[in-house]
Amino acid sequence: MPEPTQLRLSDWGVIRAQGADAASFLHSQLTQDFALLDRDHARLAGFCTAKGRLLATMVGWRGGDEEILLALPAETLAATLKRLSMFVMRAKCKLSDASAEFAVYGMLGAPAAEAWTLAHDGDAVQIALPGSGRALRVQPADAPAPAGAALTADDWAFAEAEAGMAWVRGATVEAFVPQMINFEVLGGVNFKKGCYPGQEIVARSQYRGTLKRRLQVFETDTAATVGQEIFNSADPEQPAGVVAGSGSKGGRTAIAAEIKLAALEGGSLHLGSATGTTLQPRPLPYEIPPQD
């Protein structure tokens, strides 16, 4: 079996939550269940405003009995750390930026595993991501790079968009409620846990059948940037969606875009303006449950 390819994600960082209340504190703030998190799984989670808008998306796992580590794009880390720290109050939990201690790698061609299962490899952890053979590996910063050929940033971004997955970036902070980027389908929301900021809005969107926007995958031959608007030819005056993730490979660009569902029913979709490059829809690699 060939070795996986790997890329150090220099644009990612790590937050450490340390203390007896680390898990319960994060459980009260994020969209996923951290109270029942074990050592063999990770959690996809979001941090929302009171209005249910995502400020950040991340992957969390247990680093020890009283330690939770959160890996997330570095461009949202400082603001997330500052805002989370505001709510610690009397909880026995210390939050810090541990990015200098860790190296985060994206892996393609990793052994098949159920998404969000975690494998230990010495001091490193490898977390299976949605999408065939995709994984996130986090190891001490001074450890040698994992075995395998180097992967380009474009290849990683292309695979991520093709997998129908997008992370909140600086350009998309507060742009989405979790369902707009299929976050609950990918395992990022637990609807049975207790309250967290924005929980009422997120739950209402789920159970009242009010979802009018979803993440969809498109392909084109022009590079796209996160935050770039998408327009529908039938309604050219207002944007129909926004690029949430994108990568180019071999002259093709895969785009994971948050889009109005109504915009998929007629007209054509274009990047940047109603006369911009045409976007060709591609099937999602997972199913979206029908709304009741």
ROFIMAR-666751 format. One record per residue (C-alpha): x negated, y, z. Coordinates in Angstrom, 2 decimals. Each point is the difference from the previous one (the first is absolute). Layout:
<nodes>
       px       py       pz
        X        Y        Z
...
</nodes>
This chain:
<nodes>
       px       py       pz
     0.00     0.00     0.00
    -1.52     3.38    -0.99
    -0.85     2.47     2.73
     2.33     2.97     0.47
    -1.01     3.38    -1.33
    -0.31     2.78     2.55
    -0.02     3.80     0.30
    -0.85     2.05     3.07
     2.94     2.36     0.50
    -1.96     3.08     1.01
     3.25     1.98    -0.01
     1.43    -2.05     2.90
    -0.53     0.38     3.73
     0.94    -1.68     3.29
     1.82     1.24     3.10
    -0.54    -1.85     3.29
     2.75    -0.22     2.63
    -1.55    -1.23     3.24
     1.63    -0.74     3.35
     2.58    -2.07     1.82
     2.83     1.84    -1.77
    -1.55     0.10    -3.49
     2.44    -2.50    -1.55
     3.10     1.36     1.75
    -0.92     3.58    -0.91
    -0.43    -0.77    -3.69
     3.17    -2.11     0.14
     1.87     3.15     1.08
    -1.47     2.17    -2.76
    -0.30    -2.13    -3.14
     2.47    -1.80    -2.25
    -1.25    -3.49     0.84
    -0.04    -2.26     3.07
    -3.33     0.19     1.83
     1.26    -1.40     3.30
     0.06    -3.55    -1.41
    -3.06     0.33    -2.23
    -2.33    -3.01     0.31
    -3.64    -0.45    -0.99
     0.78    -1.84    -3.24
     2.14     2.64    -1.68
    -0.15     3.65    -0.97
     2.79     2.52    -0.32
     0.80     2.34    -2.85
     1.41     3.08     1.73
     1.04     3.58    -0.57
    -0.05     3.12     2.16
     3.04     2.19    -0.66
     1.29     3.46     0.82
     3.24     0.33     1.93
     1.71     0.22    -3.40
    -1.36    -3.41    -1.03
    -2.61     1.35    -2.43
    -3.29    -1.87    -0.11
    -3.00     1.90     1.30
    -2.31    -2.98    -0.40
    -0.07    -3.70    -0.88
    -2.47    -2.45     1.50
    -0.93    -3.57     0.87
    -0.37    -0.89     3.68
    -1.44    -3.05     1.80
    -1.24    -1.01     3.42
    -3.70     0.65     0.56
     0.26    -1.31     3.56
     2.47    -0.56     2.83
     0.33     3.76     0.59
    -1.07     1.29    -3.42
     1.90     0.63    -3.21
    -1.84     1.14    -3.14
     1.75     1.90    -2.79
    -1.50     0.25    -3.50
     1.37     2.76    -2.23
    -1.01     2.45    -2.75
    -2.47     2.48     1.48
     1.83     3.00    -1.44
     2.90    -0.59     2.41
    -2.05    -1.23     2.97
    -0.82     3.25     1.82
     3.56     1.32    -0.08
     1.38    -3.40     1.04
    -2.43    -0.28     2.91
     0.83     3.53     1.17
     3.76    -0.50    -0.19
    -0.03    -3.44     1.63
    -2.15     1.39     2.82
     2.72     2.56     0.77
     2.33    -2.82     1.07
    -2.37    -2.08     2.15
     0.83     2.01     3.15
    -0.17    -2.41     2.97
    -0.51    -3.17    -2.03
    -3.21    -1.89     0.74
    -1.24     0.34    -3.56
    -2.97     1.90    -1.39
    -0.02     0.80    -3.71
    -3.22     0.68    -1.91
    -1.46     0.13    -3.49
    -2.05    -3.19    -0.34
    -0.73     0.38    -3.71
    -3.78     0.20     0.48
     0.01    -3.46     1.61
     1.69    -1.85    -2.83
    -0.19    -0.63    -3.74
     3.28    -0.67    -1.81
    -0.09    -2.08    -3.18
     2.59    -0.79    -2.64
    -0.24    -3.58    -1.30
     1.39    -1.55    -3.19
    -0.02    -3.75    -0.58
     0.23    -0.75     3.72
     1.39    -3.38     1.12
     3.78    -0.17    -0.26
     1.76     0.79     3.27
     3.32     1.37     1.17
    -0.03     3.80     0.12
    -1.10     1.49     3.33
    -1.64    -3.18     1.29
    -3.41     0.70     1.50
    -3.12    -2.15    -0.18
    -2.96     0.51     2.35
    -3.52    -0.22    -1.41
    -2.42     0.73     2.81
     0.44     3.68     0.83
     1.94     0.60    -3.21
     3.70    -0.44    -0.71
     1.57    -0.66    -3.39
     3.66     0.92    -0.46
     2.04    -1.43    -2.86
     1.86     2.68    -1.96
     3.07    -0.34    -2.24
    -1.07    -0.97    -3.49
    -1.93    -3.01    -1.20
    -3.46    -0.25     1.57
    -0.05     3.51     1.50
    -1.46     0.55     3.45
    -1.32     2.70     2.30
    -3.21    -0.84     1.85
    -1.21     2.02     2.98
    -3.44    -0.65     1.46
    -2.67     1.80     2.04
    -1.47     2.90    -1.95
    -3.52    -1.40     0.20
     0.92    -3.50    -1.20
    -1.06    -1.11    -3.50
     2.58     0.40    -2.75
     2.18    -3.09    -0.45
    -1.07    -2.51    -2.63
     1.27     0.52    -3.52
    -0.47     2.29    -2.97
     0.66     3.70     0.39
     3.47     1.19    -0.91
     0.61     3.43    -1.51
     2.29     2.54     1.65
     2.09     0.08    -3.18
     0.49    -3.78     0.04
     1.09     0.09     3.64
     2.43     2.88    -0.56
     1.41    -1.70    -3.10
     0.61    -3.25     1.92
     1.62     1.90     2.86
     2.42     1.86    -2.26
     0.74    -3.16    -1.97
     0.87    -1.73     3.30
     2.68     2.64     0.60
    -1.67     1.41     3.09
    -0.90     3.57     0.88
    -1.46     1.73     3.05
     0.91     3.46     1.21
    -2.76     2.36    -1.13
    -0.58     3.68     0.63
     2.12     0.96    -3.03
     2.95    -2.12     1.15
     0.18     0.72     3.75
     3.70     0.35     0.93
     1.05    -0.81    -3.58
     1.66    -3.36     0.76
     2.18    -1.81     2.46
    -1.40    -3.55     0.26
     2.51    -1.61    -2.37
    -0.90     2.43    -2.79
    -3.32    -1.83    -0.37
     1.52    -3.46     0.69
    -1.71     0.01     3.37
     2.57    -2.20     1.72
    -0.16    -2.56    -2.84
    -3.79    -0.23     0.40
     0.31    -0.62     3.75
    -0.54     3.51     1.35
     3.23     0.52     1.96
     1.50    -2.02     2.84
     3.70     0.86     0.34
     0.40    -1.97     3.25
    -2.57     1.87     2.09
     0.72     2.97     2.24
    -0.07     3.66    -0.84
    -2.84     1.87    -1.67
    -0.11     3.44    -1.64
     2.41     0.02    -2.96
     1.49    -3.41     0.85
     3.61     1.16    -0.28
    -0.54     1.42    -3.50
    -1.90    -3.10    -1.18
     2.71    -2.32     1.35
     2.81     2.08    -1.50
    -1.68    -0.11    -3.41
    -0.19    -3.78     0.28
     3.48    -0.83     1.22
     2.22     2.63    -1.57
    -1.02    -0.74    -3.56
    -1.29     3.50    -0.62
    -3.28    -0.88    -1.73
    -0.24     1.97    -3.22
    -3.76    -0.19    -0.56
    -2.40    -2.94    -0.13
    -3.56    -0.77    -0.96
    -0.37    -1.41    -3.50
    -3.01    -1.04    -2.07
    -0.75     1.61    -3.36
    -2.74    -0.21    -2.60
    -1.42     2.62    -2.32
    -3.27     0.83    -1.75
    -0.64     3.29     1.82
    -1.60     0.40     3.43
     2.33     1.18     2.76
    -0.58     1.58     3.41
     1.78    -0.57     3.29
     2.62     2.69     0.48
     0.46     0.60    -3.73
     3.66     0.47    -0.94
     1.96    -2.21    -2.39
     2.84     1.28    -2.18
     2.95    -1.56    -1.82
     0.74     1.10    -3.56
     3.72     0.13     0.78
    -0.52     2.44     2.87
    -3.18     1.90    -0.85
     0.40     2.89     2.42
    -0.65    -1.86     3.23
    -2.41    -2.77     0.96
     1.36    -3.53     0.15
    -2.83    -1.37     2.09
    -3.61     0.23     1.11
    -3.14    -2.08    -0.43
    -0.74    -1.79     3.28
    -2.95    -2.08    -1.24
    -1.88    -0.47    -3.25
    -3.02    -1.69    -1.55
    -1.46    -0.38    -3.49
    -1.64    -3.05    -1.55
    -0.97    -0.77    -3.57
     1.94     2.93    -1.44
     3.14    -0.85     1.98
     1.35     1.86     3.02
     2.21    -1.67     2.59
     2.19     2.38     2.00
     1.95    -0.68     3.16
     2.56     2.79     0.04
     2.85     1.01     2.26
     2.89     0.58    -2.38
     3.71     0.84    -0.01
     1.90    -3.19    -0.72
     2.36     1.98    -2.22
    -2.97     1.02    -2.17
    -0.54    -3.65    -0.92
     3.45    -0.25    -1.54
    -0.45     2.32    -2.97
    -2.51     2.18    -1.82
    -3.74    -0.54     0.08
    -2.49     0.76     2.75
    -3.03     2.21    -0.53
    -3.08     0.97     1.97
    -0.43     3.66     0.96
     2.85     1.42    -2.08
     2.96    -1.12    -2.09
    -2.32     0.06    -3.04
    -2.93    -1.71     1.72
    -1.30    -3.51    -0.51
     2.76    -2.61    -0.04
     0.07    -2.48     2.86
     0.86    -3.61    -0.72
     1.75    -1.79     2.88
    -1.49    -3.24     1.22
     1.64    -2.61     2.24
    -0.73     0.16     3.69
    -1.90    -3.06     1.29
     2.57    -0.40     2.79
     3.78     0.22     0.32
     1.93     2.96     1.41
     2.96    -1.28     2.02
     3.32     1.37    -1.30
     1.68     2.70     2.05
     3.19    -1.00     1.74
</nodes>
